[in-house]
Amino acid sequence: MTTRIAIAGASGRMGKALIETLSAHTGAQLTAAIGNPGSSLQGVDVGELAGVGTLGVTLGADLAAVSQQFDVLIDFSTPAATLQHAALCAEQGLGLVVGTTGFSAEERAQLEAYGQRIPLCIAANFSTGVNLCLKLLDTAAKVMGNDADIEIYEAHHRHKVDAPSGTALRMGEVVAAALDRDLATEAIYGREGLTGARERSKIGFATARGGDVVGDHTVMFLADGERVEITHKASSRQSFSRGAVRAALWLARQQPGLYDMQDVLDLR
């Protein structure tokens, strides 16, 4: 059975990558696409936007108007828009895959609550490789974390508006949880001036922005005499879009609940 999929944020970079992935997928069908209501691209065939030819799906602005046309929504938009879309999906009993980042703690809690009513998958990164790294980070932290200083570096293109990246923060959360630490109190976001000696319990973050970098992440476990680095480098957004579509297909078979890519990939 073919799963009908809608995209929110369809005119953005990830939206276009999702359109490209879905245009060639045999088990999923793109049936609706939503973008910025004020965009001049409204009404344009989204296949043309993604450079894959005409698909017969035009860019719209109102998710409610197409809610009968899809089974699962993949949302890479903004926190405010995602929360509105989540409320509609919960009302209509539709699955939701969320790749939007930049939520406040309150917004994140509001979003996660919808998992009580619908199948909901939230991930900071949908790449298979990144999610494998998260599994490896849990192991590395448990083996080395108490004897090493931990630093997280990430780099993205000049257009990314939030920092650190959602993926870097998720990596920090995994490491902190493995070591029974509270990331909210132990994280350090950049350093300047006379910072004093480093405390072992802290988890440092460093951010770079520039060019067209799709996404680089490295977590370093720096012990005396040795260090372990776990690195992921993305060269194409297709790694993310393929993972998001995989999550949507998996989610279409699930009961209501809160899931992430570790569930989708059976990495628990």
Short mmCIF file of the C-alpha atoms (twelve columns), coordinates in Angstrom:
data_MODEL
# 
_entry.id   MODEL 
# 
loop_
_atom_site.group_PDB 
_atom_site.id 
_atom_site.type_symbol 
_atom_site.label_atom_id 
_atom_site.label_alt_id 
_atom_site.label_comp_id 
_atom_site.label_asym_id 
_atom_site.label_seq_id 
_atom_site.Cartn_x 
_atom_site.Cartn_y 
_atom_site.Cartn_z 
_atom_site.pdbx_PDB_model_num 
ATOM 1   C CA . MET A 1   0.000  0.000  0.000   1 
ATOM 2   C CA . THR A 2   1.373  3.400  -0.973  1 
ATOM 3   C CA . THR A 3   1.695  5.943  1.835   1 
ATOM 4   C CA . ARG A 4   0.460  9.429  0.962   1 
ATOM 5   C CA . ILE A 5   2.872  12.071 2.207   1 
ATOM 6   C CA . ALA A 6   2.612  15.849 2.559   1 
ATOM 7   C CA . ILE A 7   5.538  18.233 3.079   1 
ATOM 8   C CA . ALA A 8   5.509  21.404 5.171   1 
ATOM 9   C CA . GLY A 9   8.328  23.790 4.345   1 
ATOM 10  C CA . ALA A 10  8.307  22.476 0.783   1 
ATOM 11  C CA . SER A 11  10.013 25.507 -0.770  1 
ATOM 12  C CA . GLY A 12  13.012 25.353 1.582   1 
ATOM 13  C CA . ARG A 13  16.274 23.443 1.125   1 
ATOM 14  C CA . MET A 14  15.086 20.338 2.937   1 
ATOM 15  C CA . GLY A 15  11.651 20.591 1.344   1 
ATOM 16  C CA . LYS A 16  13.179 20.448 -2.115  1 
ATOM 17  C CA . ALA A 17  15.353 17.491 -1.125  1 
ATOM 18  C CA . LEU A 18  12.237 15.688 0.143   1 
ATOM 19  C CA . ILE A 19  10.409 16.392 -3.116  1 
ATOM 20  C CA . GLU A 20  13.338 14.940 -5.065  1 
ATOM 21  C CA . THR A 21  13.417 11.824 -2.870  1 
ATOM 22  C CA . LEU A 22  9.661  11.261 -3.084  1 
ATOM 23  C CA . SER A 23  9.596  11.787 -6.850  1 
ATOM 24  C CA . ALA A 24  11.658 8.598  -7.256  1 
ATOM 25  C CA . HIS A 25  10.163 6.542  -4.406  1 
ATOM 26  C CA . THR A 26  7.978  3.544  -5.205  1 
ATOM 27  C CA . GLY A 27  6.401  3.069  -1.777  1 
ATOM 28  C CA . ALA A 28  5.440  6.668  -1.062  1 
ATOM 29  C CA . GLN A 29  3.555  9.333  -2.973  1 
ATOM 30  C CA . LEU A 30  3.828  13.081 -2.577  1 
ATOM 31  C CA . THR A 31  0.239  14.322 -2.479  1 
ATOM 32  C CA . ALA A 32  0.439  17.795 -0.874  1 
ATOM 33  C CA . ALA A 33  3.002  20.523 -0.226  1 
ATOM 34  C CA . ILE A 34  2.811  23.606 2.003   1 
ATOM 35  C CA . GLY A 35  5.041  26.669 1.991   1 
ATOM 36  C CA . ASN A 36  5.196  30.244 3.220   1 
ATOM 37  C CA . PRO A 37  1.784  31.901 2.619   1 
ATOM 38  C CA . GLY A 38  3.472  35.085 1.432   1 
ATOM 39  C CA . SER A 39  5.771  33.379 -1.055  1 
ATOM 40  C CA . SER A 40  5.615  34.256 -4.740  1 
ATOM 41  C CA . LEU A 41  6.002  30.523 -5.382  1 
ATOM 42  C CA . GLN A 42  2.454  29.757 -4.248  1 
ATOM 43  C CA . GLY A 43  0.647  27.740 -6.920  1 
ATOM 44  C CA . VAL A 44  3.861  26.565 -8.616  1 
ATOM 45  C CA . ASP A 45  4.274  22.831 -9.278  1 
ATOM 46  C CA . VAL A 46  6.676  21.631 -6.582  1 
ATOM 47  C CA . GLY A 47  8.409  19.283 -8.976  1 
ATOM 48  C CA . GLU A 48  9.570  22.331 -10.886 1 
ATOM 49  C CA . LEU A 49  10.842 23.865 -7.643  1 
ATOM 50  C CA . ALA A 50  12.951 20.791 -6.963  1 
ATOM 51  C CA . GLY A 51  14.119 20.431 -10.552 1 
ATOM 52  C CA . VAL A 52  12.517 17.017 -11.113 1 
ATOM 53  C CA . GLY A 53  9.825  18.003 -13.621 1 
ATOM 54  C CA . THR A 54  6.074  18.362 -13.222 1 
ATOM 55  C CA . LEU A 55  4.552  16.254 -10.410 1 
ATOM 56  C CA . GLY A 56  0.995  17.578 -10.395 1 
ATOM 57  C CA . VAL A 57  1.309  18.904 -6.832  1 
ATOM 58  C CA . THR A 58  1.290  22.680 -6.376  1 
ATOM 59  C CA . LEU A 59  2.639  24.664 -3.447  1 
ATOM 60  C CA . GLY A 60  -0.165 25.663 -1.082  1 
ATOM 61  C CA . ALA A 61  -0.416 27.689 2.103   1 
ATOM 62  C CA . ASP A 62  -3.195 26.033 4.124   1 
ATOM 63  C CA . LEU A 63  -2.590 22.555 5.547   1 
ATOM 64  C CA . ALA A 64  -6.213 22.225 6.641   1 
ATOM 65  C CA . ALA A 65  -7.326 22.544 3.010   1 
ATOM 66  C CA . VAL A 66  -5.400 19.379 2.047   1 
ATOM 67  C CA . SER A 67  -5.754 17.359 5.271   1 
ATOM 68  C CA . GLN A 68  -7.783 14.662 3.486   1 
ATOM 69  C CA . GLN A 69  -5.034 14.159 0.912   1 
ATOM 70  C CA . PHE A 70  -2.248 12.647 3.052   1 
ATOM 71  C CA . ASP A 71  -1.536 10.017 5.703   1 
ATOM 72  C CA . VAL A 72  1.701  11.434 7.131   1 
ATOM 73  C CA . LEU A 73  3.089  14.979 7.185   1 
ATOM 74  C CA . ILE A 74  6.841  15.593 7.053   1 
ATOM 75  C CA . ASP A 75  7.495  19.020 8.583   1 
ATOM 76  C CA . PHE A 76  10.724 20.985 8.119   1 
ATOM 77  C CA . SER A 77  9.377  24.495 8.693   1 
ATOM 78  C CA . THR A 78  9.481  26.768 11.759  1 
ATOM 79  C CA . PRO A 79  8.599  26.053 15.398  1 
ATOM 80  C CA . ALA A 80  5.446  28.193 15.271  1 
ATOM 81  C CA . ALA A 81  4.226  26.632 12.027  1 
ATOM 82  C CA . THR A 82  5.074  23.107 13.177  1 
ATOM 83  C CA . LEU A 83  3.018  23.521 16.350  1 
ATOM 84  C CA . GLN A 84  0.036  24.654 14.284  1 
ATOM 85  C CA . HIS A 85  0.471  21.704 11.941  1 
ATOM 86  C CA . ALA A 86  0.818  19.293 14.879  1 
ATOM 87  C CA . ALA A 87  -2.495 20.496 16.330  1 
ATOM 88  C CA . LEU A 88  -4.214 19.875 12.997  1 
ATOM 89  C CA . CYS A 89  -2.644 16.411 12.606  1 
ATOM 90  C CA . ALA A 90  -3.770 15.498 16.125  1 
ATOM 91  C CA . GLU A 91  -7.295 16.671 15.338  1 
ATOM 92  C CA . GLN A 92  -7.385 14.642 12.103  1 
ATOM 93  C CA . GLY A 93  -5.499 11.571 13.383  1 
ATOM 94  C CA . LEU A 94  -2.609 11.982 10.917  1 
ATOM 95  C CA . GLY A 95  0.996  10.877 11.409  1 
ATOM 96  C CA . LEU A 96  3.657  13.558 11.811  1 
ATOM 97  C CA . VAL A 97  7.421  13.512 11.203  1 
ATOM 98  C CA . VAL A 98  9.155  16.606 12.595  1 
ATOM 99  C CA . GLY A 99  12.593 17.763 11.492  1 
ATOM 100 C CA . THR A 100 12.111 21.391 12.544  1 
ATOM 101 C CA . THR A 101 14.680 22.650 15.060  1 
ATOM 102 C CA . GLY A 102 14.922 25.691 17.329  1 
ATOM 103 C CA . PHE A 103 12.042 24.883 19.704  1 
ATOM 104 C CA . SER A 104 12.052 26.370 23.195  1 
ATOM 105 C CA . ALA A 105 11.685 23.926 26.084  1 
ATOM 106 C CA . GLU A 106 8.024  24.922 26.423  1 
ATOM 107 C CA . GLU A 107 7.362  24.492 22.692  1 
ATOM 108 C CA . ARG A 108 9.107  21.121 22.677  1 
ATOM 109 C CA . ALA A 109 6.941  19.892 25.554  1 
ATOM 110 C CA . GLN A 110 3.816  21.134 23.775  1 
ATOM 111 C CA . LEU A 111 4.844  19.292 20.606  1 
ATOM 112 C CA . GLU A 112 5.724  16.038 22.361  1 
ATOM 113 C CA . ALA A 113 2.329  15.960 24.070  1 
ATOM 114 C CA . TYR A 114 0.701  15.270 20.703  1 
ATOM 115 C CA . GLY A 115 2.373  11.860 20.786  1 
ATOM 116 C CA . GLN A 116 -0.428 10.766 23.107  1 
ATOM 117 C CA . ARG A 117 -2.891 11.175 20.243  1 
ATOM 118 C CA . ILE A 118 -1.017 10.407 17.003  1 
ATOM 119 C CA . PRO A 119 2.109  8.612  15.783  1 
ATOM 120 C CA . LEU A 120 4.757  11.330 16.134  1 
ATOM 121 C CA . CYS A 121 8.427  11.046 15.181  1 
ATOM 122 C CA . ILE A 122 10.742 13.889 16.205  1 
ATOM 123 C CA . ALA A 123 14.426 13.860 15.300  1 
ATOM 124 C CA . ALA A 124 17.150 16.487 15.211  1 
ATOM 125 C CA . ASN A 125 18.675 14.613 12.296  1 
ATOM 126 C CA . PHE A 126 17.202 11.920 10.034  1 
ATOM 127 C CA . SER A 127 20.478 10.678 8.550   1 
ATOM 128 C CA . THR A 128 21.093 6.975  9.112   1 
ATOM 129 C CA . GLY A 129 24.763 7.731  9.721   1 
ATOM 130 C CA . VAL A 130 24.069 10.397 12.331  1 
ATOM 131 C CA . ASN A 131 21.717 8.100  14.210  1 
ATOM 132 C CA . LEU A 132 24.348 5.377  14.174  1 
ATOM 133 C CA . CYS A 133 26.730 7.965  15.665  1 
ATOM 134 C CA . LEU A 134 24.231 8.642  18.451  1 
ATOM 135 C CA . LYS A 135 24.315 4.949  19.331  1 
ATOM 136 C CA . LEU A 136 28.128 4.976  19.282  1 
ATOM 137 C CA . LEU A 137 28.209 8.127  21.417  1 
ATOM 138 C CA . ASP A 138 26.163 6.448  24.126  1 
ATOM 139 C CA . THR A 139 28.728 3.617  24.258  1 
ATOM 140 C CA . ALA A 140 31.753 5.926  24.085  1 
ATOM 141 C CA . ALA A 141 30.412 8.142  26.867  1 
ATOM 142 C CA . LYS A 142 29.823 5.183  29.172  1 
ATOM 143 C CA . VAL A 143 33.317 3.801  28.494  1 
ATOM 144 C CA . MET A 144 35.379 7.010  28.401  1 
ATOM 145 C CA . GLY A 145 33.213 9.896  29.545  1 
ATOM 146 C CA . ASN A 146 34.214 10.124 33.195  1 
ATOM 147 C CA . ASP A 147 37.921 10.101 32.288  1 
ATOM 148 C CA . ALA A 148 37.762 12.504 29.344  1 
ATOM 149 C CA . ASP A 149 36.902 16.083 28.499  1 
ATOM 150 C CA . ILE A 150 34.041 16.185 25.999  1 
ATOM 151 C CA . GLU A 151 33.801 18.740 23.210  1 
ATOM 152 C CA . ILE A 152 31.257 18.955 20.367  1 
ATOM 153 C CA . TYR A 153 32.016 20.807 17.128  1 
ATOM 154 C CA . GLU A 154 29.549 21.488 14.325  1 
ATOM 155 C CA . ALA A 155 29.639 23.405 11.036  1 
ATOM 156 C CA . HIS A 156 26.819 24.375 8.666   1 
ATOM 157 C CA . HIS A 157 26.137 26.651 5.709   1 
ATOM 158 C CA . ARG A 158 25.858 30.409 6.112   1 
ATOM 159 C CA . HIS A 159 22.048 30.382 5.937   1 
ATOM 160 C CA . LYS A 160 21.409 28.266 9.047   1 
ATOM 161 C CA . VAL A 161 19.679 30.467 11.624  1 
ATOM 162 C CA . ASP A 162 20.005 28.476 14.871  1 
ATOM 163 C CA . ALA A 163 23.125 27.490 16.810  1 
ATOM 164 C CA . PRO A 164 24.282 25.066 17.976  1 
ATOM 165 C CA . SER A 165 22.561 22.789 15.520  1 
ATOM 166 C CA . GLY A 166 19.774 20.549 16.696  1 
ATOM 167 C CA . THR A 167 21.994 17.570 15.881  1 
ATOM 168 C CA . ALA A 168 24.847 18.881 18.035  1 
ATOM 169 C CA . LEU A 169 22.450 19.462 20.910  1 
ATOM 170 C CA . ARG A 170 21.042 15.957 20.511  1 
ATOM 171 C CA . MET A 171 24.565 14.564 20.600  1 
ATOM 172 C CA . GLY A 172 25.152 16.484 23.815  1 
ATOM 173 C CA . GLU A 173 21.918 15.142 25.288  1 
ATOM 174 C CA . VAL A 174 22.908 11.551 24.498  1 
ATOM 175 C CA . VAL A 175 26.341 11.990 26.073  1 
ATOM 176 C CA . ALA A 176 24.930 13.756 29.130  1 
ATOM 177 C CA . ALA A 177 22.255 11.104 29.668  1 
ATOM 178 C CA . ALA A 178 24.840 8.311  29.431  1 
ATOM 179 C CA . LEU A 179 26.879 10.039 32.145  1 
ATOM 180 C CA . ASP A 180 23.875 11.007 34.292  1 
ATOM 181 C CA . ARG A 181 24.615 14.715 33.803  1 
ATOM 182 C CA . ASP A 182 22.229 17.614 33.210  1 
ATOM 183 C CA . LEU A 183 23.125 19.240 29.897  1 
ATOM 184 C CA . ALA A 184 21.247 22.404 30.865  1 
ATOM 185 C CA . THR A 185 23.779 23.081 33.637  1 
ATOM 186 C CA . GLU A 186 26.889 21.413 32.213  1 
ATOM 187 C CA . ALA A 187 26.913 22.777 28.635  1 
ATOM 188 C CA . ILE A 188 29.319 25.568 27.636  1 
ATOM 189 C CA . TYR A 189 28.482 27.376 24.391  1 
ATOM 190 C CA . GLY A 190 31.710 29.036 23.283  1 
ATOM 191 C CA . ARG A 191 34.565 30.505 25.323  1 
ATOM 192 C CA . GLU A 192 36.207 33.911 25.479  1 
ATOM 193 C CA . GLY A 193 38.700 35.621 27.758  1 
ATOM 194 C CA . LEU A 194 40.110 34.191 30.980  1 
ATOM 195 C CA . THR A 195 37.886 31.170 31.367  1 
ATOM 196 C CA . GLY A 196 39.935 29.361 34.004  1 
ATOM 197 C CA . ALA A 197 40.796 25.674 34.058  1 
ATOM 198 C CA . ARG A 198 38.337 23.336 32.399  1 
ATOM 199 C CA . GLU A 199 35.963 21.378 34.617  1 
ATOM 200 C CA . ARG A 200 35.767 17.691 33.692  1 
ATOM 201 C CA . SER A 201 31.975 17.590 34.011  1 
ATOM 202 C CA . LYS A 202 31.397 20.283 31.374  1 
ATOM 203 C CA . ILE A 203 30.389 19.539 27.782  1 
ATOM 204 C CA . GLY A 204 31.671 22.151 25.351  1 
ATOM 205 C CA . PHE A 205 30.073 23.257 22.087  1 
ATOM 206 C CA . ALA A 206 31.735 25.093 19.196  1 
ATOM 207 C CA . THR A 207 29.919 26.360 16.099  1 
ATOM 208 C CA . ALA A 208 31.085 27.383 12.625  1 
ATOM 209 C CA . ARG A 209 28.931 28.890 9.866   1 
ATOM 210 C CA . GLY A 210 29.905 29.499 6.255   1 
ATOM 211 C CA . GLY A 211 29.762 28.516 2.623   1 
ATOM 212 C CA . ASP A 212 27.529 25.648 1.582   1 
ATOM 213 C CA . VAL A 213 28.466 23.123 4.281   1 
ATOM 214 C CA . VAL A 214 25.566 20.680 4.540   1 
ATOM 215 C CA . GLY A 215 26.477 19.523 8.032   1 
ATOM 216 C CA . ASP A 216 29.629 18.422 9.889   1 
ATOM 217 C CA . HIS A 217 29.582 17.098 13.461  1 
ATOM 218 C CA . THR A 218 32.428 15.817 15.629  1 
ATOM 219 C CA . VAL A 219 32.312 14.731 19.273  1 
ATOM 220 C CA . MET A 220 35.721 14.491 20.950  1 
ATOM 221 C CA . PHE A 221 36.494 12.481 24.088  1 
ATOM 222 C CA . LEU A 222 39.827 13.992 25.174  1 
ATOM 223 C CA . ALA A 223 41.605 11.905 27.801  1 
ATOM 224 C CA . ASP A 224 45.200 12.135 29.009  1 
ATOM 225 C CA . GLY A 225 47.358 10.417 26.409  1 
ATOM 226 C CA . GLU A 226 44.613 9.610  23.913  1 
ATOM 227 C CA . ARG A 227 41.423 10.861 22.358  1 
ATOM 228 C CA . VAL A 228 38.479 9.345  20.528  1 
ATOM 229 C CA . GLU A 229 36.601 11.335 17.885  1 
ATOM 230 C CA . ILE A 230 33.249 10.322 16.424  1 
ATOM 231 C CA . THR A 231 32.550 12.292 13.246  1 
ATOM 232 C CA . HIS A 232 29.776 12.522 10.705  1 
ATOM 233 C CA . LYS A 233 29.964 14.627 7.540   1 
ATOM 234 C CA . ALA A 234 26.996 15.085 5.231   1 
ATOM 235 C CA . SER A 235 27.702 15.897 1.592   1 
ATOM 236 C CA . SER A 236 24.074 15.967 0.431   1 
ATOM 237 C CA . ARG A 237 20.678 16.672 1.974   1 
ATOM 238 C CA . GLN A 238 19.474 13.459 0.360   1 
ATOM 239 C CA . SER A 239 20.836 11.557 3.363   1 
ATOM 240 C CA . PHE A 240 18.381 13.513 5.535   1 
ATOM 241 C CA . SER A 241 15.449 13.351 3.137   1 
ATOM 242 C CA . ARG A 242 15.788 9.596  2.611   1 
ATOM 243 C CA . GLY A 243 15.762 9.101  6.374   1 
ATOM 244 C CA . ALA A 244 12.714 11.331 6.826   1 
ATOM 245 C CA . VAL A 245 10.779 9.418  4.157   1 
ATOM 246 C CA . ARG A 246 11.849 6.151  5.785   1 
ATOM 247 C CA . ALA A 247 10.509 7.491  9.087   1 
ATOM 248 C CA . ALA A 248 7.198  8.482  7.467   1 
ATOM 249 C CA . LEU A 249 6.700  5.022  5.976   1 
ATOM 250 C CA . TRP A 250 7.515  3.391  9.321   1 
ATOM 251 C CA . LEU A 251 5.267  5.807  11.207  1 
ATOM 252 C CA . ALA A 252 2.292  4.992  8.987   1 
ATOM 253 C CA . ARG A 253 2.260  1.493  10.541  1 
ATOM 254 C CA . GLN A 254 2.542  2.606  14.177  1 
ATOM 255 C CA . GLN A 255 0.106  3.283  16.977  1 
ATOM 256 C CA . PRO A 256 0.003  6.741  18.617  1 
ATOM 257 C CA . GLY A 257 3.209  7.426  20.497  1 
ATOM 258 C CA . LEU A 258 6.343  9.550  20.633  1 
ATOM 259 C CA . TYR A 259 9.158  8.117  18.520  1 
ATOM 260 C CA . ASP A 260 12.555 9.094  17.131  1 
ATOM 261 C CA . MET A 261 14.972 7.709  14.538  1 
ATOM 262 C CA . GLN A 262 16.451 5.269  17.031  1 
ATOM 263 C CA . ASP A 263 13.028 3.593  16.993  1 
ATOM 264 C CA . VAL A 264 12.739 3.765  13.213  1 
ATOM 265 C CA . LEU A 265 16.168 2.148  12.742  1 
ATOM 266 C CA . ASP A 266 15.688 -0.341 15.607  1 
ATOM 267 C CA . LEU A 267 18.758 0.973  17.447  1 
ATOM 268 C CA . ARG A 268 17.276 0.851  20.962  1 
# 
